[in-house]
Amino acid sequence: MRDLERELERLGRRLDYPEGRGIPEAVTARLLGEPAPRRPLRRAVLLAAVVVLAVAGAAVAARFALRGVFIAPEPTPAPAPIAPPGEGLGLGRPVTLPQARAEAAFLVRMPVALGDPDGVFLRDGRVTATYEPDERLQRDPRTGLGALFTQFQASIDEEFLLAKLPETGTTVERVSVGDAPGFWLEGAPHAVYYVDEAGEVVEDTVRLAGNVLLWERDGVTYRLEADLPRERAIAIASSLR
């Protein structure tokens, strides 16, 4: 900064400033109502102004500095990533739908009738899609979601569904989703048991307080949880692609 000050000082000494002559004549002419003689602004003064403005503009664009003080623009921080709906429900790690399809050991399908999912999660080979509430899907007070759609390789444990769940206050009804066998469950939140490929019984908890549609096709079990009437849920399930 000292170098700039010295250069400006030397430039000022070389400038041809307007002289002070003619001031009395100008005052007299003003008092007598005559226009004061105009003196053209000298080219050297204009040139100096341009130089000063250019130097100042460059200094501001790069940084603003004073003796002992340095001020520079900070980069705008990147916005924090938005958590997908359903995070915190133990559904697994959030992924994109293409990632889920690439990593799953089976063909991942989605119900076209619900549109694109708002969140997708992957855990232990299980793919879960979440949907936010809208005019079609009522908001669940416990999760804040409108629907959960889960799929994984397993078979439905029919014995448990037909013999045990009714004892918990959940009603179980056999249904069909196209030509695929399924079950319609109504009642309080409950656990559902499946049989995986190794023959092990897997317990899974229904997270929404709404109704549940279970069906199985080509070795993959699908589960739709939402506060929907049975026929509407079956129609959504039939749109699987």
Secondary structure, 3 states (H helix, E strand, C coil): CHHHHHHHHHHHHHCCCCCCCCHHHHHHHHHCCCCCCCCCCCHHHHHHHHHHHHHHHHHHHHCEEECCEEECCCCCCCCCCCCCCCCCCCCCEEECHHHHHHHCCCCCCCEHHHCCCCEEEEECCEEEEEECCCCCCCCCCCCCCCEEEEEEECEECHHHHHHCHHHHCCEEEEEEECCEEEEEEECCCCEEEEECCCCCEEEEECCCCCEEEEEEECCEEEEEEECCCHHHHHHHHCCEC
